[in-house]
Amino acid sequence: MTFSHWLAGARPRTWLNAFAPVIAGSAAAGWTGGFSWWRAILALIVAWALVAGVNFANDYSDGIRGTDTDRSGPLRLTACGAVPPATVKRAAFGCFLVAAAAGITLSLVSSPWLILLGAACIFGAWFYTGGKHPYGYHGLGEVAVFLFFGLVAVLGTQFTQAHQVSLAGLFLAIGVGSISSAVNLANNLRDIPTDSQSGKTTLAVILGDQRTRKVLAILVFLPLLMSVFLCVSTTWWTLLGVVYLPFAIQALAPVRHGKTGKDLIPLIGTVGRAMLIWSLANSLGLYLGMLN
């Protein structure tokens, strides 16, 4: 067991699912005059710990079920035997504990009822593939990602800083949630053959290869529409979000060209980077709008 094993198990390519919503939510808070840098850092700790935690939890749960025995994706600690399952499970709950500690602190300085929302996020992270009836095995993974890493993460970040949510925050949340769901769907597109054989019924398995690629494209391009809505409702500077377009096109190249298996592995990283670029571009647009 080495540090490289743990880093692989934490799946750094998915960490942008934590960074992007906090950036977007903080920008929305700033637009309404409530940005707080230290609350943004606490929100980032919560989001990152949840992403790392759900990755370890999926590694453990899929591993003990045998779902990951034959897969084309990155290293899985449990399935390959690099780390004992119980140790991977403890790593997942360790991450959830970090998320809980930062989340409770953030809730107590903003609104205590958010503790319940944070608990729901942790339960959602574990039961994605954990428990007797994991919802990720019934086509609901992308819905959960949109909800937790889109709406909850962006609007929650805004609310803990500005004590309100806004239309700008909602458009940012939809955009981030859409791309974040696309990251998850890209992962499941790659694993359709092995998931079908193991009985893991993801949305990609339900839709099939071709329809999954079409839905993936819709999810990736939807944020461009959100940039237009932001322009109308806030400032024309948010049209900077269109710089996302070439990155989105580049990210979808393997999808358009019918790539499968290992050739789809980079898709998770490229879509994630596109999400970060969209969040940064729109956040910069809001900031420039405040200066004018």
C-alpha beads as a LAMMPS data file, in Angstrom:
LAMMPS data file: protein, C-alpha beads

292 atoms
291 bonds

1 atom types
1 bond types

-500.0 500.0 xlo xhi
-500.0 500.0 ylo yhi
-500.0 500.0 zlo zhi

Masses

1 110.0

Atoms # bond

1 1 1 0.000 0.000 0.000
2 1 1 1.594 3.295 -1.122
3 1 1 0.624 6.943 -1.357
4 1 1 0.132 6.517 -5.121
5 1 1 -2.455 3.802 -4.397
6 1 1 -4.404 6.101 -2.086
7 1 1 -4.177 8.986 -4.541
8 1 1 -5.500 6.770 -7.315
9 1 1 -8.319 5.589 -5.060
10 1 1 -9.283 9.185 -4.275
11 1 1 -9.558 9.765 -8.070
12 1 1 -8.133 13.298 -8.459
13 1 1 -9.764 13.701 -11.870
14 1 1 -13.115 14.001 -10.082
15 1 1 -11.984 16.654 -7.592
16 1 1 -13.038 19.436 -9.934
17 1 1 -16.588 18.378 -9.020
18 1 1 -15.763 19.906 -5.627
19 1 1 -13.862 23.013 -6.763
20 1 1 -16.248 24.251 -9.462
21 1 1 -19.442 24.542 -7.367
22 1 1 -17.677 26.394 -4.552
23 1 1 -16.169 28.866 -7.028
24 1 1 -19.571 29.401 -8.654
25 1 1 -21.428 29.669 -5.346
26 1 1 -18.894 32.144 -3.978
27 1 1 -19.259 34.262 -7.122
28 1 1 -23.038 34.261 -6.695
29 1 1 -22.560 35.318 -3.074
30 1 1 -20.258 38.121 -4.193
31 1 1 -22.821 39.318 -6.731
32 1 1 -25.327 39.765 -3.886
33 1 1 -22.709 41.464 -1.698
34 1 1 -21.986 38.623 0.699
35 1 1 -18.666 37.000 -0.260
36 1 1 -16.666 35.551 2.659
37 1 1 -13.292 33.977 1.875
38 1 1 -13.053 31.862 5.032
39 1 1 -16.566 30.477 4.589
40 1 1 -15.651 29.670 0.997
41 1 1 -12.634 27.686 2.270
42 1 1 -14.851 25.752 4.703
43 1 1 -17.283 25.008 1.865
44 1 1 -14.382 23.802 -0.277
45 1 1 -13.234 21.438 2.472
46 1 1 -16.759 20.033 2.740
47 1 1 -17.089 19.546 -1.018
48 1 1 -13.634 18.011 -1.488
49 1 1 -14.022 15.639 1.456
50 1 1 -17.391 14.481 0.115
51 1 1 -15.964 13.836 -3.356
52 1 1 -12.998 11.902 -1.959
53 1 1 -15.282 10.096 0.463
54 1 1 -17.755 8.988 -2.170
55 1 1 -14.869 7.755 -4.324
56 1 1 -13.531 5.584 -1.504
57 1 1 -17.059 4.460 -0.639
58 1 1 -17.702 3.428 -4.251
59 1 1 -14.344 1.660 -4.337
60 1 1 -15.266 -0.330 -1.229
61 1 1 -18.903 -1.104 -2.094
62 1 1 -18.295 -1.999 -5.741
63 1 1 -15.224 -3.987 -4.751
64 1 1 -16.928 -6.242 -2.229
65 1 1 -19.801 -6.810 -4.665
66 1 1 -17.395 -7.843 -7.420
67 1 1 -18.597 -5.075 -9.731
68 1 1 -15.038 -3.828 -10.287
69 1 1 -13.443 -7.208 -10.928
70 1 1 -13.143 -6.542 -14.658
71 1 1 -13.138 -2.853 -15.563
72 1 1 -11.270 -0.564 -17.932
73 1 1 -11.091 2.458 -15.650
74 1 1 -8.508 3.683 -13.120
75 1 1 -7.162 1.522 -10.308
76 1 1 -9.663 0.415 -7.670
77 1 1 -8.069 -0.359 -4.308
78 1 1 -10.512 -3.012 -3.136
79 1 1 -10.942 -4.886 -6.403
80 1 1 -7.217 -5.150 -7.125
81 1 1 -6.400 -6.195 -3.567
82 1 1 -3.969 -3.329 -2.970
83 1 1 -5.758 -2.309 0.247
84 1 1 -7.985 -4.394 2.559
85 1 1 -11.701 -3.556 2.110
86 1 1 -12.110 -2.535 5.765
87 1 1 -9.288 -0.002 5.384
88 1 1 -10.897 1.528 2.288
89 1 1 -14.190 1.748 4.178
90 1 1 -12.458 3.564 7.050
91 1 1 -10.910 5.990 4.547
92 1 1 -14.386 6.773 3.206
93 1 1 -15.806 7.431 6.654
94 1 1 -12.714 9.418 7.582
95 1 1 -13.434 11.745 4.657
96 1 1 -17.095 11.959 5.674
97 1 1 -15.977 12.915 9.190
98 1 1 -13.850 15.749 7.797
99 1 1 -16.810 16.924 5.694
100 1 1 -19.076 16.761 8.746
101 1 1 -16.663 18.745 10.938
102 1 1 -16.223 21.527 8.373
103 1 1 -19.920 21.461 7.500
104 1 1 -21.087 21.724 11.111
105 1 1 -18.735 24.655 11.672
106 1 1 -20.051 26.371 8.554
107 1 1 -23.656 25.692 9.555
108 1 1 -23.241 27.058 13.080
109 1 1 -21.953 30.391 11.751
110 1 1 -24.715 30.671 9.148
111 1 1 -27.839 28.543 9.702
112 1 1 -27.862 25.477 12.006
113 1 1 -30.564 23.738 9.955
114 1 1 -27.930 23.225 7.256
115 1 1 -26.520 20.454 9.452
116 1 1 -29.485 18.325 8.347
117 1 1 -28.720 19.093 4.712
118 1 1 -25.103 18.122 5.267
119 1 1 -26.178 14.844 6.835
120 1 1 -28.330 14.153 3.776
121 1 1 -25.283 14.741 1.550
122 1 1 -23.232 12.215 3.528
123 1 1 -26.006 9.636 3.436
124 1 1 -26.345 10.264 -0.298
125 1 1 -22.605 9.757 -0.777
126 1 1 -22.596 6.428 1.064
127 1 1 -25.803 4.935 -0.349
128 1 1 -24.849 5.745 -3.944
129 1 1 -23.263 2.303 -4.102
130 1 1 -23.473 1.278 -0.427
131 1 1 -26.175 -0.549 1.494
132 1 1 -28.568 -3.246 0.338
133 1 1 -30.308 -1.103 -2.276
134 1 1 -27.793 1.419 -3.687
135 1 1 -29.556 3.998 -5.823
136 1 1 -26.545 4.212 -8.143
137 1 1 -27.422 0.687 -9.262
138 1 1 -30.878 1.849 -10.326
139 1 1 -30.092 4.672 -12.741
140 1 1 -30.219 7.534 -10.218
141 1 1 -26.521 8.380 -9.980
142 1 1 -26.617 11.363 -12.333
143 1 1 -29.736 12.740 -10.633
144 1 1 -27.962 12.614 -7.256
145 1 1 -24.826 14.253 -8.664
146 1 1 -26.900 17.074 -10.184
147 1 1 -28.684 17.574 -6.877
148 1 1 -25.749 17.329 -4.459
149 1 1 -22.817 18.668 -6.511
150 1 1 -24.924 21.149 -8.466
151 1 1 -27.908 22.632 -6.677
152 1 1 -26.907 21.897 -3.070
153 1 1 -23.201 22.667 -3.467
154 1 1 -23.568 25.942 -5.393
155 1 1 -26.635 27.325 -3.640
156 1 1 -25.416 26.062 -0.274
157 1 1 -22.109 27.866 -0.780
158 1 1 -23.946 31.052 -1.711
159 1 1 -26.362 30.804 1.214
160 1 1 -23.681 30.259 3.860
161 1 1 -21.946 33.446 2.711
162 1 1 -24.756 35.763 1.612
163 1 1 -27.640 34.258 3.662
164 1 1 -29.742 34.117 0.532
165 1 1 -29.935 32.392 -2.832
166 1 1 -30.500 34.217 -6.097
167 1 1 -31.478 33.629 -9.694
168 1 1 -27.814 33.989 -10.653
169 1 1 -26.953 31.281 -8.149
170 1 1 -29.628 29.010 -9.596
171 1 1 -28.325 29.392 -13.165
172 1 1 -24.790 28.688 -11.969
173 1 1 -26.020 25.675 -9.995
174 1 1 -27.808 24.232 -13.029
175 1 1 -24.732 24.729 -15.197
176 1 1 -22.321 23.153 -12.706
177 1 1 -24.762 20.354 -11.897
178 1 1 -25.191 19.591 -15.571
179 1 1 -21.466 19.247 -16.249
180 1 1 -20.894 17.388 -12.980
181 1 1 -23.572 14.892 -14.024
182 1 1 -21.821 14.620 -17.373
183 1 1 -18.604 13.619 -15.577
184 1 1 -20.492 10.820 -13.832
185 1 1 -22.254 9.755 -17.029
186 1 1 -18.917 9.695 -18.882
187 1 1 -17.607 7.272 -16.277
188 1 1 -20.675 5.070 -16.669
189 1 1 -20.534 5.212 -20.475
190 1 1 -17.081 3.651 -20.323
191 1 1 -18.295 0.915 -17.979
192 1 1 -21.496 -0.106 -19.818
193 1 1 -20.174 -3.567 -20.837
194 1 1 -18.868 -4.540 -17.389
195 1 1 -21.754 -2.927 -15.491
196 1 1 -24.279 -4.802 -17.640
197 1 1 -22.571 -8.106 -16.889
198 1 1 -22.360 -7.464 -13.140
199 1 1 -25.971 -6.295 -12.775
200 1 1 -25.149 -2.642 -12.056
201 1 1 -27.996 -0.792 -13.771
202 1 1 -26.647 2.726 -14.269
203 1 1 -28.372 5.355 -16.383
204 1 1 -25.891 4.556 -19.161
205 1 1 -26.878 0.881 -19.060
206 1 1 -30.567 1.861 -19.234
207 1 1 -30.067 4.254 -22.147
208 1 1 -27.554 2.184 -24.067
209 1 1 -24.366 3.387 -25.721
210 1 1 -25.737 5.686 -28.434
211 1 1 -28.415 7.434 -26.385
212 1 1 -25.956 7.890 -23.522
213 1 1 -23.620 9.752 -25.876
214 1 1 -26.477 12.062 -26.931
215 1 1 -27.515 12.791 -23.339
216 1 1 -23.871 13.390 -22.445
217 1 1 -23.602 16.006 -25.197
218 1 1 -26.773 17.749 -23.962
219 1 1 -25.433 17.889 -20.408
220 1 1 -22.111 19.311 -21.572
221 1 1 -23.655 22.038 -23.746
222 1 1 -26.478 23.063 -21.377
223 1 1 -24.187 25.432 -19.394
224 1 1 -23.846 27.639 -22.480
225 1 1 -27.590 28.336 -22.224
226 1 1 -27.125 29.139 -18.538
227 1 1 -24.496 31.727 -19.490
228 1 1 -27.064 33.411 -21.723
229 1 1 -29.596 33.413 -18.857
230 1 1 -26.941 34.884 -16.575
231 1 1 -26.248 37.600 -19.126
232 1 1 -29.922 38.574 -19.236
233 1 1 -30.434 38.469 -15.455
234 1 1 -27.116 39.895 -14.213
235 1 1 -24.440 41.416 -16.460
236 1 1 -23.367 41.010 -20.060
237 1 1 -19.887 40.184 -18.776
238 1 1 -21.085 36.663 -18.019
239 1 1 -20.996 36.022 -21.762
240 1 1 -17.368 35.261 -20.986
241 1 1 -18.805 31.828 -20.292
242 1 1 -18.751 31.125 -24.033
243 1 1 -14.978 30.575 -23.779
244 1 1 -16.111 27.195 -22.449
245 1 1 -17.332 26.145 -25.923
246 1 1 -14.021 24.982 -27.485
247 1 1 -13.136 23.084 -24.313
248 1 1 -16.525 21.387 -24.356
249 1 1 -16.098 20.414 -28.005
250 1 1 -12.627 19.065 -27.325
251 1 1 -13.818 17.110 -24.281
252 1 1 -16.583 15.445 -26.286
253 1 1 -14.285 14.355 -29.119
254 1 1 -13.987 10.734 -27.871
255 1 1 -17.775 10.587 -27.560
256 1 1 -18.353 11.858 -31.098
257 1 1 -15.763 9.484 -32.510
258 1 1 -17.319 6.442 -30.879
259 1 1 -14.421 5.664 -28.553
260 1 1 -14.951 2.922 -25.957
261 1 1 -13.241 1.351 -22.947
262 1 1 -9.870 2.781 -21.972
263 1 1 -10.076 5.393 -24.724
264 1 1 -12.850 7.073 -22.718
265 1 1 -10.827 7.370 -19.499
266 1 1 -9.501 10.900 -20.310
267 1 1 -13.107 12.067 -20.813
268 1 1 -13.641 12.388 -17.055
269 1 1 -10.689 14.755 -16.702
270 1 1 -11.396 16.850 -19.817
271 1 1 -15.076 17.342 -18.960
272 1 1 -14.069 18.214 -15.398
273 1 1 -11.589 20.834 -16.621
274 1 1 -14.247 22.279 -18.904
275 1 1 -16.543 22.582 -15.876
276 1 1 -13.872 24.493 -13.968
277 1 1 -13.309 26.827 -16.930
278 1 1 -17.047 27.534 -17.185
279 1 1 -17.273 28.285 -13.468
280 1 1 -14.227 30.550 -13.528
281 1 1 -15.355 32.401 -16.662
282 1 1 -18.820 33.147 -15.308
283 1 1 -17.429 34.039 -11.892
284 1 1 -15.031 36.499 -13.541
285 1 1 -17.955 37.888 -15.513
286 1 1 -19.922 38.560 -12.320
287 1 1 -16.887 40.171 -10.721
288 1 1 -16.311 42.468 -13.729
289 1 1 -20.007 43.288 -13.706
290 1 1 -19.737 44.445 -10.102
291 1 1 -16.884 46.791 -11.056
292 1 1 -18.964 48.537 -13.729

Bonds

1 1 1 2
2 1 2 3
3 1 3 4
4 1 4 5
5 1 5 6
6 1 6 7
7 1 7 8
8 1 8 9
9 1 9 10
10 1 10 11
11 1 11 12
12 1 12 13
13 1 13 14
14 1 14 15
15 1 15 16
16 1 16 17
17 1 17 18
18 1 18 19
19 1 19 20
20 1 20 21
21 1 21 22
22 1 22 23
23 1 23 24
24 1 24 25
25 1 25 26
26 1 26 27
27 1 27 28
28 1 28 29
29 1 29 30
30 1 30 31
31 1 31 32
32 1 32 33
33 1 33 34
34 1 34 35
35 1 35 36
36 1 36 37
37 1 37 38
38 1 38 39
39 1 39 40
40 1 40 41
41 1 41 42
42 1 42 43
43 1 43 44
44 1 44 45
45 1 45 46
46 1 46 47
47 1 47 48
48 1 48 49
49 1 49 50
50 1 50 51
51 1 51 52
52 1 52 53
53 1 53 54
54 1 54 55
55 1 55 56
56 1 56 57
57 1 57 58
58 1 58 59
59 1 59 60
60 1 60 61
61 1 61 62
62 1 62 63
63 1 63 64
64 1 64 65
65 1 65 66
66 1 66 67
67 1 67 68
68 1 68 69
69 1 69 70
70 1 70 71
71 1 71 72
72 1 72 73
73 1 73 74
74 1 74 75
75 1 75 76
76 1 76 77
77 1 77 78
78 1 78 79
79 1 79 80
80 1 80 81
81 1 81 82
82 1 82 83
83 1 83 84
84 1 84 85
85 1 85 86
86 1 86 87
87 1 87 88
88 1 88 89
89 1 89 90
90 1 90 91
91 1 91 92
92 1 92 93
93 1 93 94
94 1 94 95
95 1 95 96
96 1 96 97
97 1 97 98
98 1 98 99
99 1 99 100
100 1 100 101
101 1 101 102
102 1 102 103
103 1 103 104
104 1 104 105
105 1 105 106
106 1 106 107
107 1 107 108
108 1 108 109
109 1 109 110
110 1 110 111
111 1 111 112
112 1 112 113
113 1 113 114
114 1 114 115
115 1 115 116
116 1 116 117
117 1 117 118
118 1 118 119
119 1 119 120
120 1 120 121
121 1 121 122
122 1 122 123
123 1 123 124
124 1 124 125
125 1 125 126
126 1 126 127
127 1 127 128
128 1 128 129
129 1 129 130
130 1 130 131
131 1 131 132
132 1 132 133
133 1 133 134
134 1 134 135
135 1 135 136
136 1 136 137
137 1 137 138
138 1 138 139
139 1 139 140
140 1 140 141
141 1 141 142
142 1 142 143
143 1 143 144
144 1 144 145
145 1 145 146
146 1 146 147
147 1 147 148
148 1 148 149
149 1 149 150
150 1 150 151
151 1 151 152
152 1 152 153
153 1 153 154
154 1 154 155
155 1 155 156
156 1 156 157
157 1 157 158
158 1 158 159
159 1 159 160
160 1 160 161
161 1 161 162
162 1 162 163
163 1 163 164
164 1 164 165
165 1 165 166
166 1 166 167
167 1 167 168
168 1 168 169
169 1 169 170
170 1 170 171
171 1 171 172
172 1 172 173
173 1 173 174
174 1 174 175
175 1 175 176
176 1 176 177
177 1 177 178
178 1 178 179
179 1 179 180
180 1 180 181
181 1 181 182
182 1 182 183
183 1 183 184
184 1 184 185
185 1 185 186
186 1 186 187
187 1 187 188
188 1 188 189
189 1 189 190
190 1 190 191
191 1 191 192
192 1 192 193
193 1 193 194
194 1 194 195
195 1 195 196
196 1 196 197
197 1 197 198
198 1 198 199
199 1 199 200
200 1 200 201
201 1 201 202
202 1 202 203
203 1 203 204
204 1 204 205
205 1 205 206
206 1 206 207
207 1 207 208
208 1 208 209
209 1 209 210
210 1 210 211
211 1 211 212
212 1 212 213
213 1 213 214
214 1 214 215
215 1 215 216
216 1 216 217
217 1 217 218
218 1 218 219
219 1 219 220
220 1 220 221
221 1 221 222
222 1 222 223
223 1 223 224
224 1 224 225
225 1 225 226
226 1 226 227
227 1 227 228
228 1 228 229
229 1 229 230
230 1 230 231
231 1 231 232
232 1 232 233
233 1 233 234
234 1 234 235
235 1 235 236
236 1 236 237
237 1 237 238
238 1 238 239
239 1 239 240
240 1 240 241
241 1 241 242
242 1 242 243
243 1 243 244
244 1 244 245
245 1 245 246
246 1 246 247
247 1 247 248
248 1 248 249
249 1 249 250
250 1 250 251
251 1 251 252
252 1 252 253
253 1 253 254
254 1 254 255
255 1 255 256
256 1 256 257
257 1 257 258
258 1 258 259
259 1 259 260
260 1 260 261
261 1 261 262
262 1 262 263
263 1 263 264
264 1 264 265
265 1 265 266
266 1 266 267
267 1 267 268
268 1 268 269
269 1 269 270
270 1 270 271
271 1 271 272
272 1 272 273
273 1 273 274
274 1 274 275
275 1 275 276
276 1 276 277
277 1 277 278
278 1 278 279
279 1 279 280
280 1 280 281
281 1 281 282
282 1 282 283
283 1 283 284
284 1 284 285
285 1 285 286
286 1 286 287
287 1 287 288
288 1 288 289
289 1 289 290
290 1 290 291
291 1 291 292
